[in-house]
Amino acid sequence: MGIPFKLAPLVFASNLWRGFRDRAYWDRLSERFGYTKVRRDESLWIHAVSVGEVQAAAALVHALRKNYPQLPLVMTTSTPTGAARVASLFGTNVQHCYLPYDLPGSVRRFIERVRPRLAVIVETELWPSLFRECRRRGIPLLIASARISPRSLPRYRRLRSLLVPTLADVYVGAQTAQDMQRFAQLGADPQRTQIVGNIKFDAGVSAATLHAGKEFRALQAAARPVWIAASTHAGEEEAALSAHATVRESFSDALLLLVPRHPQRFAEVRQLLESRRENFSIRSSDEPVAAHTAVFLVDTLGELPMFYAASDVAFVGGSLVPVGGHNFLEPAALGLPILSGPHVFNMQAVSELFFEAGAALRVDSAADLAQRVTELLQDPDRRRAIGAQGRAIIEKNGGAVAKVMVMIQALLPDGDDA
């Protein structure tokens, strides 16, 4: 949701406070009030709140560049990690700035500078002032791959009186029939709403990423079993390290790639490794994986897909603790067997597909995680079979970007195919 005017000082203070842990939050603070240096006569504007949404938007960005090469692309994020991912994925092909706070003046300044012909919001970001300003200026606004989780629906329902006018003129490309129904309950126009699917199924993995992962494996851990604990949160690193100690009872040379979700926790996780007297190396220090290295701490941004490509088994974090889970689709695209905790309410529909097909296995504790990793490292045929199920799900559910592009082309009928 947007930020009410009276809460804006608190949110601003929150960003200042977060800057003590991650100085990136102090960068470009003026952009949060609409004072962006990006200035365009016309643009295509995409908002992707953080890393996962930026990654999901990659295939859509490429489709937009192909169909509308004459229009510059501007992408906003809400987090510094999202900003870093924009830079690593798109370089100078996409201009980045931070999304302003949802204050009338901030929104007006942002729109006057970026001057979008079309606004595309990835997944779910509902900003009353921003949406109202787009409507006032006649800027079509599309929520692509839109979703509302069952957990968040009651909260949105309490704000329905605010959301009805917010969503009245918005186009919605929903992930599922359930999402389409939920948006309709909140005021979206059924005539402007359709099911497109989840654009994350179209993200894929680049050949360069695959090559980099295989090269890392060949140079650093060629003959060793490797598993990854990805996008971990507080409490999950401890579980992964405990599980790894058990795994190494069966595979003494096993290597754990540990990838915390948030950069402001990198130092904390390093201290945890030191306190446990783990033999570890650190990615940002360019330390090699020595024969005695048991854990490789990935404390860099934008490299998770590469390290998935270097692994045999993937545990996807945010799921052993009640965060809501993270993206299964990156490891699935690489044919990896996926392990996940039970807390996957942020990706309910996707996780159900994977669990029901046997493409992901549920774990409930460190001991359970250790048992599953050990079993999968012992059985290459089972790893391949589970991975194949994941790839089949991706192939079956792809095509969302093409459907989103059909909606966009109806709103901007002057692309290459017009």
C-alpha positions in Angstrom: 0.0 0.0 0.0 1.0 3.6 -0.3 2.2 5.7 2.5 -0.3 8.1 4.1 1.0 11.7 4.3 1.2 11.6 8.1 3.4 8.5 8.0 5.9 9.8 5.4 8.2 11.3 8.1 8.3 7.9 9.9 9.1 6.1 6.7 11.8 8.6 5.9 13.2 8.2 9.4 13.1 4.4 8.9 15.2 4.6 5.8 17.7 6.8 7.6 17.9 4.3 10.4 18.3 1.3 8.0 21.2 3.2 6.6 23.2 2.5 9.7 23.2 -1.2 8.7 23.2 -0.7 4.9 24.6 2.7 3.8 22.8 2.2 0.4 19.6 3.4 2.0 21.2 6.8 2.4 22.0 7.1 -1.3 19.7 9.2 -3.5 17.2 9.9 -0.7 15.9 12.9 -2.7 14.5 10.4 -5.2 12.1 9.1 -2.5 10.4 12.6 -2.8 10.3 12.6 -6.6 13.5 14.5 -7.3 14.9 12.0 -9.8 17.6 12.9 -12.2 16.0 10.8 -14.9 14.2 13.1 -17.3 12.4 11.8 -20.4 9.9 13.2 -22.9 8.4 9.8 -23.1 9.3 6.5 -21.5 8.0 3.0 -20.6 8.1 2.8 -16.8 8.3 -0.5 -14.9 8.2 -0.8 -11.1 9.6 -3.8 -9.5 9.9 -3.5 -5.7 13.0 -5.6 -5.1 15.4 -8.3 -6.3 12.8 -11.0 -7.0 10.5 -8.7 -9.0 13.4 -7.3 -11.0 14.5 -10.8 -11.9 10.9 -11.7 -12.8 10.7 -8.6 -15.1 13.8 -9.5 -17.1 11.9 -11.3 -19.9 9.3 -8.5 -20.0 12.1 -5.9 -20.3 13.6 -7.7 -23.3 10.2 -8.0 -25.0 9.5 -4.2 -24.5 12.9 -3.3 -25.9 12.2 -5.5 -28.9 8.7 -4.1 -29.6 9.3 -0.5 -28.6 13.0 0.3 -29.3 12.2 3.9 -29.8 11.0 4.4 -26.2 13.5 4.5 -23.3 12.9 2.2 -20.4 12.9 3.4 -16.8 12.7 1.0 -13.9 12.0 1.9 -10.3 12.6 -0.2 -7.2 12.0 0.4 -3.5 15.2 -1.2 -2.2 18.9 -0.8 -2.9 19.2 -4.5 -3.6 16.6 -4.1 -6.3 18.6 -1.2 -7.7 21.8 -3.2 -7.8 20.0 -6.0 -9.6 18.7 -3.6 -12.2 22.2 -2.4 -12.9 23.6 -6.0 -13.1 20.9 -7.3 -15.4 20.3 -4.4 -17.7 23.3 -2.1 -17.5 22.8 1.2 -19.3 19.8 -0.2 -21.3 17.5 0.6 -18.5 17.6 3.8 -16.3 16.9 3.3 -12.6 15.5 5.5 -9.9 13.7 4.9 -6.7 10.0 4.9 -6.5 8.8 8.1 -4.6 6.8 8.0 -1.4 3.1 8.0 -2.2 2.7 11.7 -1.5 0.9 13.9 -4.0 3.9 16.3 -4.5 6.5 13.5 -4.7 4.4 11.6 -7.2 3.8 14.7 -9.4 7.5 15.5 -9.5 8.4 11.9 -10.4 5.8 11.8 -13.2 6.8 15.2 -14.6 10.4 14.0 -14.9 9.9 10.5 -16.2 6.8 11.3 -18.3 5.7 7.7 -18.9 3.5 6.7 -21.8 2.8 3.5 -19.9 3.2 2.3 -16.3 3.7 -1.4 -15.5 3.7 -2.5 -11.9 5.1 -6.0 -11.4 3.1 -8.3 -9.0 1.4 -6.2 -6.3 2.1 -2.6 -5.4 -1.0 -0.5 -4.8 -0.3 3.2 -4.5 -3.4 5.4 -4.3 -1.7 8.8 -5.0 0.5 7.4 -7.8 -2.4 5.5 -9.4 -4.6 8.6 -9.2 -1.9 10.8 -10.8 -1.5 8.4 -13.7 -5.3 8.4 -14.2 -5.4 12.3 -14.1 -2.7 12.5 -16.7 -4.2 9.7 -18.9 -1.2 7.3 -18.4 -2.4 3.7 -18.8 -1.4 1.6 -15.8 -1.1 -2.2 -15.9 -0.4 -4.5 -13.0 1.5 -7.4 -14.6 1.6 -10.9 -13.1 -0.7 -9.5 -10.4 -1.2 -11.5 -7.2 -2.8 -11.1 -3.8 -2.1 -13.8 -1.3 -4.8 -15.3 0.9 -2.9 -14.0 3.9 -2.9 -10.4 2.7 -6.5 -10.3 1.3 -8.2 -9.5 4.7 -5.9 -6.5 5.2 -6.7 -5.2 1.7 -10.4 -5.7 2.3 -10.3 -3.4 5.3 -9.0 -0.7 2.9 -11.6 -1.4 0.1 -13.1 2.1 0.3 -9.6 3.5 -0.6 -8.8 0.7 -3.2 -12.0 0.9 -5.2 -11.2 4.3 -6.7 -7.5 3.3 -6.9 -8.1 0.3 -9.0 -11.1 1.5 -11.1 -9.1 2.4 -14.2 -6.2 0.0 -13.8 -5.5 -2.9 -16.1 -4.8 -6.2 -14.3 -3.0 -9.2 -15.7 -3.6 -11.7 -12.9 -1.5 -14.7 -12.2 -4.4 -17.0 -11.4 -8.2 -17.1 -11.4 -8.1 -16.7 -7.7 -6.0 -13.6 -8.0 -8.3 -12.2 -10.6 -11.3 -12.8 -8.3 -9.5 -11.1 -5.4 -8.7 -8.0 -7.4 -12.3 -7.8 -8.5 -13.4 -7.9 -4.8 -11.1 -4.9 -4.2 -12.6 -2.9 -7.0 -10.8 -3.8 -10.2 -12.9 -3.6 -13.4 -13.6 -7.1 -14.7 -13.5 -5.7 -18.2 -9.9 -4.6 -17.7 -8.8 -7.8 -15.9 -7.6 -11.1 -17.3 -5.5 -14.1 -16.4 -1.9 -14.0 -17.9 0.0 -16.3 -15.5 3.2 -15.7 -13.6 6.0 -14.0 -15.6 8.6 -15.6 -13.4 8.0 -18.8 -15.4 9.5 -17.0 -18.4 12.6 -15.7 -16.6 14.8 -18.7 -17.7 18.6 -18.8 -17.1 21.1 -17.2 -19.4 23.8 -19.2 -21.1 26.4 -16.9 -19.5 25.0 -17.6 -16.0 25.0 -21.3 -16.6 28.6 -21.2 -17.9 29.7 -19.1 -14.9 28.2 -21.6 -12.5 29.7 -24.6 -14.2 33.1 -22.8 -14.3 33.0 -22.0 -10.6 32.2 -25.7 -9.9 34.9 -27.0 -12.1 37.6 -24.7 -10.6 36.5 -24.6 -7.0 34.7 -27.9 -6.2 35.0 -30.2 -9.1 34.9 -33.5 -7.2 32.8 -32.4 -4.3 29.1 -32.7 -3.6 27.7 -29.2 -3.4 24.4 -27.9 -2.0 23.1 -24.4 -1.6 21.0 -22.7 1.1 19.7 -19.7 -0.8 17.9 -16.5 0.2 18.2 -17.4 3.9 16.9 -15.3 6.8 17.7 -15.1 10.5 17.4 -18.5 12.0 17.9 -20.3 8.7 21.6 -20.0 8.6 21.8 -21.8 11.9 19.6 -24.6 10.6 21.6 -24.9 7.3 24.9 -25.1 9.2 23.5 -27.7 11.6 22.2 -29.7 8.7 25.5 -29.4 6.9 27.4 -30.8 9.9 25.2 -33.9 9.6 25.5 -34.1 5.9 29.3 -34.1 6.3 29.0 -37.3 8.4 28.1 -39.0 5.2 30.0 -36.8 2.8 33.1 -35.4 4.5 34.0 -33.2 1.5 30.5 -31.7 1.0 30.4 -28.0 0.4 27.6 -25.6 1.5 27.0 -22.4 -0.5 25.4 -20.1 2.0 23.6 -17.1 0.4 21.8 -14.7 2.9 18.9 -12.8 1.4 19.7 -9.3 2.6 23.2 -7.6 2.3 22.8 -5.9 5.7 23.0 -9.3 7.3 26.3 -10.4 5.6 28.4 -9.3 8.5 26.1 -10.9 11.0 26.3 -14.3 9.1 30.0 -14.0 8.9 30.1 -13.5 12.7 27.9 -16.6 13.1 30.4 -18.7 11.0 33.3 -17.4 13.1 31.5 -18.1 16.4 30.8 -21.7 15.2 34.4 -22.1 14.2 33.4 -23.1 10.7 36.0 -23.5 8.0 34.6 -21.0 5.5 35.6 -18.8 2.6 34.0 -15.5 1.5 33.0 -14.6 -2.0 33.6 -10.8 -1.7 37.2 -11.4 -0.6 37.9 -13.6 -3.7 38.9 -16.4 -1.4 39.3 -19.7 -3.1 37.5 -22.8 -1.9 40.3 -24.8 -0.2 40.2 -28.5 0.4 39.3 -27.8 4.1 36.6 -25.2 3.3 33.2 -26.5 4.4 31.1 -23.4 3.8 31.3 -20.7 1.1 29.6 -17.5 2.1 28.2 -15.6 -0.9 28.1 -12.0 0.4 27.6 -10.4 -3.0 24.6 -9.2 -5.0 23.2 -10.6 -8.2 25.1 -13.9 -8.3 22.5 -16.3 -6.8 21.5 -17.8 -10.3 25.2 -18.6 -10.9 25.6 -20.4 -7.6 22.4 -22.3 -8.2 24.1 -23.5 -11.5 27.0 -24.7 -9.4 24.9 -26.8 -7.0 23.5 -30.3 -6.8 20.6 -29.6 -4.4 18.9 -26.3 -3.5 17.2 -25.3 -0.3 15.1 -22.1 -0.9 15.0 -19.9 2.2 12.4 -17.7 3.8 10.5 -20.9 4.4 11.8 -22.5 7.6 10.9 -19.2 9.3 7.6 -17.4 8.7 8.8 -15.1 6.0 6.7 -16.6 3.2 9.1 -18.3 0.9 11.1 -17.3 -2.1 11.4 -18.1 -5.8 11.5 -21.8 -6.7 11.7 -21.1 -10.4 15.4 -20.2 -10.7 16.6 -23.6 -9.3 13.9 -25.4 -11.2 15.0 -23.9 -14.5 18.4 -25.5 -13.8 16.9 -28.9 -13.1 17.8 -28.8 -9.4 15.8 -30.8 -6.8 14.3 -28.2 -4.4 13.9 -28.3 -0.7 11.6 -25.8 1.2 10.3 -25.2 4.6 6.5 -25.0 5.3 6.2 -21.2 5.3 5.5 -20.5 1.6 2.4 -18.3 1.8 3.9 -15.6 -0.5 4.1 -18.1 -3.3 1.2 -20.4 -2.5 0.1 -21.3 -6.0 3.6 -22.0 -7.3 4.7 -24.0 -4.3 1.5 -26.1 -4.5 2.4 -27.0 -8.1 5.9 -28.1 -7.1 4.9 -30.0 -4.0 2.1 -31.8 -5.7 4.3 -32.8 -8.7 7.2 -34.0 -6.4 9.4 -31.2 -7.9 10.0 -29.8 -4.4 10.2 -31.6 -1.1 9.1 -30.1 2.2 11.4 -30.0 5.2 10.4 -28.9 8.7 13.6 -28.7 10.7 17.4 -28.7 10.5 17.4 -32.5 11.0 14.8 -33.0 8.3 16.9 -30.7 6.0 20.0 -32.8 6.7 18.2 -36.0 5.9 16.8 -34.8 2.6 20.1 -33.3 1.4 22.0 -36.5 2.3 19.5 -38.7 0.5 19.6 -36.6 -2.6 23.4 -36.4 -2.7 23.4 -40.2 -2.4 21.0 -40.7 -5.3 21.9 -38.8 -8.6 19.0 -40.5 -10.4 16.5 -39.2 -8.0 18.0 -35.7 -8.2 17.6 -35.8 -12.0 14.0 -37.1 -11.8 12.9 -34.4 -9.3 14.7 -31.7 -11.4 13.0 -32.9 -14.5 9.6 -32.5 -12.8 10.5 -28.9 -12.0 11.5 -28.2 -15.6 8.3 -29.7 -16.9 6.3 -27.3 -14.6 8.1 -24.3 -16.0 7.6 -25.4 -19.6 3.9 -26.1 -19.0 3.3 -22.7 -17.3 5.4 -20.4 -19.5 4.0 -17.8 -21.8 2.9 -15.1 -19.3 5.1 -12.4 -20.9 3.6 -12.9 -24.3 0.1 -12.4 -22.8 1.2 -9.3 -20.9 2.6 -8.0 -24.2 -0.8 -8.4 -25.9 -2.3 -6.2 -23.2 0.5 -3.7 -23.6 0.2 -3.6 -27.3 -3.6 -2.8 -27.0 -2.6 0.2 -24.8 0.4 1.2 -27.0 -0.4 0.2 -30.6 2.7 1.7 -32.1 5.3 -1.0 -31.5 7.3 -2.9 -34.1 4.4 -5.2 -34.8 1.8 -2.4 -35.1 
